[in-house]
Amino acid sequence: MKRHAVLTLALLSTSVYAERFSTNNSPNVFSKIVNTQMIYRFDSLPLSGRLNDDRLGWSESFWPSNRGGIAYRWSHPNPQPFKYRLYTKEELKKMSEKEIGQLSPAELYDITLSDYNYTLTRKVLSSYSPKDLWWEGICHGWALAAANYPEPAPVRIRNKDGIVTNFGSSDVKALLAMHDAYNYQGTYAQIGMRCNASGKVPGEGDDRDANPNPPAPELANSPDCVDVNAGAFHVSLTNLIGIHSRGFVADVDRFGDVWNQPVTSYSSQVVGEEEVTPDHRTQGIERRIKVATKFTYGEELKFWTAEAEAAGSRNFVSKLPVTNTVHQEFRSKNYEYIVELDYRGNVIGGEWLTETRPDFMWIITRDKKFNNYPYPLSGLNMIYQPVKR
């Protein structure tokens, strides 16, 4: 009975706070993902958390558009993006399994389905161009798939014509990424709006960026570029990862570029309290707690080159699974922010202290089966097999 009363009070206090966040920043949207009410009482939010299944959040390429996306022959000694010739059934029957295994993920998929017209491969190649920007790809599909599906195992399949295709883990991950980039039909939830201001947070620029400098203040401080609200960030992160062990995707670039990453863990600590002014109290704020959070996510893998290996890189797109190995790549960002509480101890808002912050956070629930539109990928129902621990 006591437990029921506590739960009732928690739900009542949740409904009181909900209007404090703007529609675009309300953690309530994630309730439909975890199928329960979000918890807002600060003292009930775990200060650390990680995904229970370490097969999630896997590293992978974002399959750059300017290389042909998942039609890139990433393991071939001469990949020739956009220029290679597609093999006929007769030619494939004369090739070794090793030679066939060096074809692109899209080609392997078509061959497995005995589709020698290469429907998927041609559709993918027609979607991209060598002139696409260096950062364009399907990072949104990779990050979503990494949040939804345990890392795939390599698989060997003989098609109806007797031709054997050997999919490496990254080949299947490429197909999963393409599916979740375009074919998803699940439930969608997002907080924060995309910032379109060109520029970078100081220290985060890249020499390939068109504008490595911060945007003008009026752009950087526009509504779409100052969210996600810090309080909404803390509530969503701690509920999804800390309470429900539910992965999600974050665009970790605050401004115009979009770098979607699968979030895997966090660690927070309370580092102090800030003054509550009369103006704060008129807004219903009774406490302002300063929090430092280490925010960890799966990072991209590179395509192998001799130069990258000589420079010390070891984490490349691979035929073998990478989770729970030294080849899994994680990155972290350190955030500081203020969480604002009402008199009940519920989070009702927040304020960022660091310039760096997520632009938006989102997730789409996993489909019950792989879909065939707009890209023909329902064959994944036969191909995908998760790694077994």
C-alpha positions as CSV (number, residue, x, y, z in Angstrom):
1,M,0.0,0.0,0.0
2,K,2.8,2.4,0.9
3,R,4.5,1.6,-2.4
4,H,1.3,2.3,-4.3
5,A,1.0,5.7,-2.5
6,V,4.5,6.7,-3.4
7,L,3.9,5.8,-7.1
8,T,0.7,7.8,-7.1
9,L,2.4,10.9,-5.7
10,A,5.2,10.5,-8.3
11,L,2.7,10.4,-11.1
12,L,0.8,13.4,-9.8
13,S,4.0,15.4,-9.4
14,T,5.0,14.5,-13.0
15,S,1.8,15.9,-14.4
16,V,2.3,19.2,-12.5
17,Y,5.8,19.7,-13.9
18,A,5.1,18.7,-17.5
19,E,4.1,22.1,-18.8
20,R,7.4,23.6,-17.7
21,F,9.2,22.2,-20.8
22,S,8.4,23.4,-24.3
23,T,6.8,20.8,-26.5
24,N,10.0,20.3,-28.4
25,N,11.9,19.6,-25.1
26,S,9.5,17.5,-23.0
27,P,11.0,14.2,-21.9
28,N,7.4,12.9,-21.8
29,V,7.8,12.0,-25.5
30,F,10.0,9.1,-24.5
31,S,7.2,7.6,-22.4
32,K,5.8,5.8,-25.5
33,I,9.3,4.3,-26.0
34,V,9.6,2.8,-22.5
35,N,5.9,2.2,-22.1
36,T,5.7,4.0,-18.7
37,Q,5.8,7.4,-17.2
38,M,9.1,9.2,-17.0
39,I,10.5,9.9,-13.6
40,Y,11.4,13.5,-12.8
41,R,12.3,13.5,-9.1
42,F,16.0,14.3,-9.1
43,D,16.8,12.1,-6.1
44,S,15.3,9.1,-8.0
45,L,17.4,9.6,-11.1
46,P,20.6,7.3,-11.2
47,L,23.9,9.2,-11.3
48,S,25.3,6.6,-13.7
49,G,24.1,4.0,-16.1
50,R,25.0,1.8,-19.1
51,L,23.3,-0.6,-21.5
52,N,22.9,-4.0,-20.0
53,D,23.5,-5.7,-23.4
54,D,27.1,-4.9,-24.5
55,R,26.2,-6.0,-28.1
56,L,24.4,-2.7,-28.6
57,G,26.0,0.6,-29.4
58,W,28.4,-1.1,-31.9
59,S,30.9,0.9,-33.8
60,E,30.6,1.1,-37.6
61,S,31.2,3.3,-40.6
62,F,28.6,5.9,-41.5
63,W,28.9,4.7,-45.0
64,P,29.9,8.0,-46.7
65,S,27.7,9.0,-49.6
66,N,30.7,10.1,-51.7
67,R,32.0,6.5,-51.7
68,G,28.7,5.0,-52.8
69,G,27.3,4.2,-49.3
70,I,26.7,0.5,-48.8
71,A,27.5,-0.1,-52.4
72,Y,31.2,0.6,-51.6
73,R,33.5,-2.4,-51.9
74,W,35.2,-1.6,-48.6
75,S,37.2,-4.9,-48.4
76,H,38.3,-5.0,-52.0
77,P,41.9,-4.2,-52.9
78,N,40.7,-1.9,-55.7
79,P,37.2,-0.6,-54.6
80,Q,36.7,1.8,-57.6
81,P,33.6,3.6,-56.1
82,F,30.9,4.3,-58.6
83,K,33.1,2.8,-61.4
84,Y,33.2,-0.9,-60.9
85,R,31.4,-3.5,-63.1
86,L,28.6,-5.7,-61.7
87,Y,29.2,-9.5,-62.2
88,T,26.9,-11.8,-64.0
89,K,25.6,-15.1,-62.6
90,E,28.0,-17.0,-64.8
91,E,31.0,-14.9,-63.7
92,L,30.1,-15.3,-60.1
93,K,30.0,-19.1,-60.4
94,K,33.6,-19.0,-61.5
95,M,34.7,-16.8,-58.6
96,S,36.1,-18.0,-55.3
97,E,34.2,-17.3,-52.0
98,K,37.0,-14.9,-51.1
99,E,36.6,-12.9,-54.3
100,I,32.8,-12.7,-53.8
101,G,33.3,-11.7,-50.2
102,Q,35.2,-8.6,-51.3
103,L,32.1,-7.2,-53.0
104,S,30.0,-4.5,-51.4
105,P,27.3,-5.2,-48.8
106,A,24.7,-4.2,-51.4
107,E,26.1,-6.6,-54.0
108,L,26.3,-9.5,-51.5
109,Y,22.7,-8.9,-50.6
110,D,21.5,-9.0,-54.2
111,I,23.6,-12.1,-55.0
112,T,22.1,-13.8,-51.9
113,L,18.6,-13.2,-53.3
114,S,19.8,-14.4,-56.8
115,D,19.1,-10.9,-58.1
116,Y,21.6,-10.5,-60.8
117,N,20.0,-7.3,-61.9
118,Y,21.4,-5.9,-58.6
119,T,18.2,-4.0,-57.7
120,L,19.5,-2.8,-54.3
121,T,23.0,-2.0,-55.5
122,R,21.8,0.1,-58.5
123,K,19.2,1.9,-56.3
124,V,21.9,2.8,-53.7
125,L,24.4,4.0,-56.3
126,S,21.8,6.1,-58.0
127,S,21.1,7.8,-54.6
128,Y,24.6,9.2,-54.1
129,S,27.4,11.0,-55.9
130,P,31.2,11.4,-55.6
131,K,30.5,15.1,-55.1
132,D,28.5,14.6,-51.9
133,L,30.0,16.3,-48.8
134,W,32.6,14.3,-46.8
135,W,30.4,14.0,-43.7
136,E,27.2,12.9,-45.6
137,G,26.1,9.3,-45.1
138,I,23.7,7.2,-43.1
139,C,25.0,7.9,-39.6
140,H,21.4,8.2,-38.6
141,G,20.7,4.7,-39.8
142,W,23.9,3.3,-38.3
143,A,23.2,4.9,-34.9
144,L,19.6,3.8,-34.8
145,A,20.4,0.3,-35.8
146,A,23.2,0.1,-33.2
147,A,20.7,1.2,-30.6
148,N,18.0,-1.3,-31.7
149,Y,19.8,-4.5,-32.8
150,P,22.6,-6.5,-31.1
151,E,25.7,-6.5,-33.3
152,P,25.3,-9.0,-36.2
153,A,27.4,-12.1,-36.5
154,P,29.1,-13.1,-39.8
155,V,26.9,-15.4,-41.8
156,R,27.5,-17.8,-44.8
157,I,24.6,-18.3,-47.2
158,R,24.2,-20.4,-50.3
159,N,21.7,-19.0,-52.8
160,K,19.4,-21.0,-55.0
161,D,22.0,-21.1,-57.7
162,G,24.6,-22.5,-55.5
163,I,26.6,-19.3,-55.1
164,V,28.0,-18.7,-51.6
165,T,28.0,-15.3,-50.0
166,N,30.0,-14.7,-46.9
167,F,28.7,-11.6,-45.0
168,G,31.1,-10.1,-42.5
169,S,29.7,-8.4,-39.4
170,S,30.2,-5.0,-41.1
171,D,28.4,-6.1,-44.2
172,V,25.3,-6.9,-42.3
173,K,25.7,-3.7,-40.2
174,A,25.7,-1.7,-43.4
175,L,22.4,-3.3,-44.5
176,L,20.9,-2.7,-41.0
177,A,22.0,0.9,-41.2
178,M,20.4,1.4,-44.6
179,H,17.2,-0.2,-43.4
180,D,17.0,2.0,-40.3
181,A,17.9,5.1,-42.3
182,Y,15.0,4.8,-44.7
183,N,12.7,1.8,-44.1
184,Y,11.8,2.2,-40.5
185,Q,8.1,2.1,-39.4
186,G,8.5,2.1,-35.6
187,T,7.4,4.7,-33.0
188,Y,9.4,7.9,-33.2
189,A,10.3,10.2,-30.3
190,Q,12.6,13.3,-30.2
191,I,13.6,16.2,-28.0
192,G,15.4,19.2,-29.3
193,M,15.2,20.7,-32.7
194,R,17.9,20.6,-35.4
195,C,20.2,23.6,-35.5
196,N,21.1,24.8,-39.0
197,A,23.6,27.4,-38.1
198,S,27.0,26.8,-39.8
199,G,29.9,26.6,-37.4
200,K,31.5,24.7,-34.6
201,V,31.9,24.9,-30.9
202,P,35.5,26.1,-30.1
203,G,37.9,23.2,-30.2
204,E,35.6,20.9,-32.1
205,G,36.3,22.1,-35.6
206,D,37.9,19.9,-38.3
207,D,40.1,21.1,-41.2
208,R,37.5,19.7,-43.6
209,D,34.7,21.9,-42.2
210,A,33.5,24.7,-44.4
211,N,33.2,26.9,-41.2
212,P,35.3,25.7,-38.2
213,N,34.4,28.9,-36.2
214,P,31.4,29.4,-34.0
215,P,28.2,30.9,-35.6
216,A,27.2,34.5,-35.0
217,P,25.7,34.9,-31.5
218,E,22.2,35.6,-32.8
219,L,22.3,32.3,-34.6
220,A,24.0,30.3,-31.8
221,N,21.5,31.5,-29.3
222,S,18.4,30.9,-31.5
223,P,15.8,28.4,-30.0
224,D,16.9,25.6,-32.3
225,C,20.5,26.0,-31.3
226,V,20.3,26.4,-27.5
227,D,18.3,23.2,-27.0
228,V,18.2,20.4,-25.9
229,N,17.1,21.9,-22.6
230,A,19.7,20.8,-20.0
231,G,17.0,19.6,-17.5
232,A,15.3,17.6,-20.3
233,F,18.6,16.2,-21.3
234,H,19.3,15.0,-17.7
235,V,15.8,13.5,-17.2
236,S,15.8,11.7,-20.6
237,L,19.3,10.3,-20.3
238,T,18.9,9.0,-16.8
239,N,15.5,7.5,-17.5
240,L,16.4,5.9,-20.8
241,I,19.9,4.6,-20.0
242,G,19.9,4.6,-16.2
243,I,16.5,3.2,-15.4
244,H,15.4,1.3,-18.5
245,S,18.7,0.4,-20.2
246,R,17.2,1.7,-23.4
247,G,19.6,3.0,-26.0
248,F,18.9,6.1,-28.1
249,V,20.6,8.4,-30.6
250,A,22.1,11.9,-30.0
251,D,23.3,14.4,-32.5
252,V,26.5,15.4,-30.6
253,D,27.3,18.3,-32.9
254,R,25.6,21.4,-31.5
255,F,25.4,23.4,-34.7
256,G,24.8,22.7,-38.4
257,D,26.6,19.4,-39.0
258,V,24.7,16.3,-37.9
259,W,26.7,13.6,-36.1
260,N,24.3,11.0,-34.9
261,Q,25.8,8.6,-32.3
262,P,24.4,5.6,-30.4
263,V,24.5,6.5,-26.7
264,T,25.7,3.6,-24.4
265,S,26.5,5.0,-20.9
266,Y,26.9,8.0,-18.7
267,S,28.3,9.0,-15.4
268,S,27.2,12.1,-13.5
269,Q,28.1,13.8,-10.3
270,V,26.7,16.7,-8.3
271,V,29.4,19.4,-8.1
272,G,27.5,22.1,-6.2
273,E,24.4,24.3,-6.0
274,E,23.8,27.7,-7.5
275,E,22.0,30.6,-6.1
276,V,18.2,30.7,-6.4
277,T,17.1,34.3,-7.0
278,P,13.6,35.8,-6.4
279,D,13.2,35.7,-10.1
280,H,13.9,32.0,-10.1
281,R,11.3,31.5,-7.4
282,T,8.6,33.3,-9.4
283,Q,9.2,30.5,-12.0
284,G,8.7,27.8,-9.4
285,I,12.4,27.0,-9.1
286,E,13.5,26.1,-5.5
287,R,16.9,24.5,-6.2
288,R,19.5,24.8,-8.8
289,I,21.9,21.9,-8.8
290,K,25.2,21.9,-10.8
291,V,25.9,18.6,-12.5
292,A,28.9,17.3,-14.4
293,T,28.2,14.4,-16.8
294,K,30.4,12.2,-18.9
295,F,28.4,11.2,-21.9
296,T,29.6,8.1,-23.8
297,Y,28.6,6.8,-27.2
298,G,29.7,4.4,-30.0
299,E,32.0,6.0,-32.5
300,E,32.5,5.4,-36.2
301,L,35.0,2.9,-37.6
302,K,37.3,3.8,-40.5
303,F,37.8,2.0,-43.7
304,W,41.2,0.4,-43.7
305,T,44.2,2.1,-45.3
306,A,47.9,1.3,-44.9
307,E,48.4,5.0,-44.0
308,A,45.8,4.9,-41.2
309,E,47.2,1.7,-39.8
310,A,50.8,3.2,-39.9
311,A,49.5,6.2,-38.1
312,G,48.3,4.0,-35.2
313,S,44.6,3.5,-36.0
314,R,43.4,0.0,-35.1
315,N,39.6,0.3,-35.3
316,F,38.5,-0.4,-38.9
317,V,35.4,-1.7,-40.6
318,S,35.7,-5.4,-40.0
319,K,34.4,-8.8,-41.1
320,L,34.4,-9.8,-37.4
321,P,32.2,-8.3,-34.6
322,V,33.8,-5.5,-32.6
323,T,31.7,-5.3,-29.4
324,N,33.5,-6.4,-26.3
325,T,36.9,-6.2,-28.1
326,V,39.6,-3.6,-28.3
327,H,38.3,-2.7,-31.8
328,Q,35.0,-1.2,-30.4
329,E,35.4,2.5,-30.5
330,F,33.8,4.8,-27.8
331,R,33.9,8.5,-27.5
332,S,32.8,10.7,-24.6
333,K,31.9,14.3,-24.1
334,N,32.0,16.1,-20.8
335,Y,29.0,18.3,-20.1
336,E,28.3,20.7,-17.2
337,Y,24.8,22.1,-16.6
338,I,22.4,23.3,-14.0
339,V,19.3,21.2,-13.2
340,E,16.3,23.3,-11.8
341,L,14.0,21.7,-9.3
342,D,10.6,22.7,-8.0
343,Y,9.6,22.4,-4.3
344,R,8.8,18.7,-4.8
345,G,12.3,18.0,-6.0
346,N,11.2,17.4,-9.6
347,V,13.3,18.6,-12.5
348,I,11.4,21.4,-14.3
349,G,14.2,22.9,-16.4
350,G,17.9,23.6,-16.7
351,E,20.7,25.7,-18.0
352,W,23.8,24.7,-19.9
353,L,27.2,25.8,-18.6
354,T,29.4,24.2,-21.3
355,E,29.2,25.4,-24.9
356,T,29.2,21.8,-26.2
357,R,25.9,20.0,-25.9
358,P,23.7,17.6,-27.9
359,D,21.6,19.3,-30.6
360,F,18.8,16.8,-30.4
361,M,18.1,13.3,-29.0
362,W,15.8,10.7,-30.6
363,I,14.9,7.1,-31.0
364,I,12.6,4.9,-33.2
365,T,11.5,1.6,-31.9
366,R,12.7,-1.5,-33.7
367,D,10.6,-3.0,-36.4
368,K,9.1,-6.4,-35.8
369,K,10.4,-7.4,-39.3
370,F,12.6,-5.9,-41.9
371,N,10.7,-3.9,-44.5
372,N,11.2,-3.8,-48.3
373,Y,10.5,-0.1,-49.0
374,P,11.8,2.3,-50.2
375,Y,15.0,0.1,-50.3
376,P,14.5,-3.6,-51.0
377,L,15.9,-5.0,-47.7
378,S,13.3,-7.6,-46.5
379,G,16.0,-10.2,-47.1
380,L,17.5,-9.1,-43.8
381,N,14.9,-11.3,-42.2
382,M,17.0,-14.2,-43.5
383,I,20.5,-12.7,-43.2
384,Y,20.6,-11.0,-39.8
385,Q,21.7,-13.1,-36.9
386,P,22.9,-11.4,-33.6
387,V,26.2,-12.2,-32.0
388,K,25.9,-14.8,-29.3
389,R,27.7,-14.4,-26.0
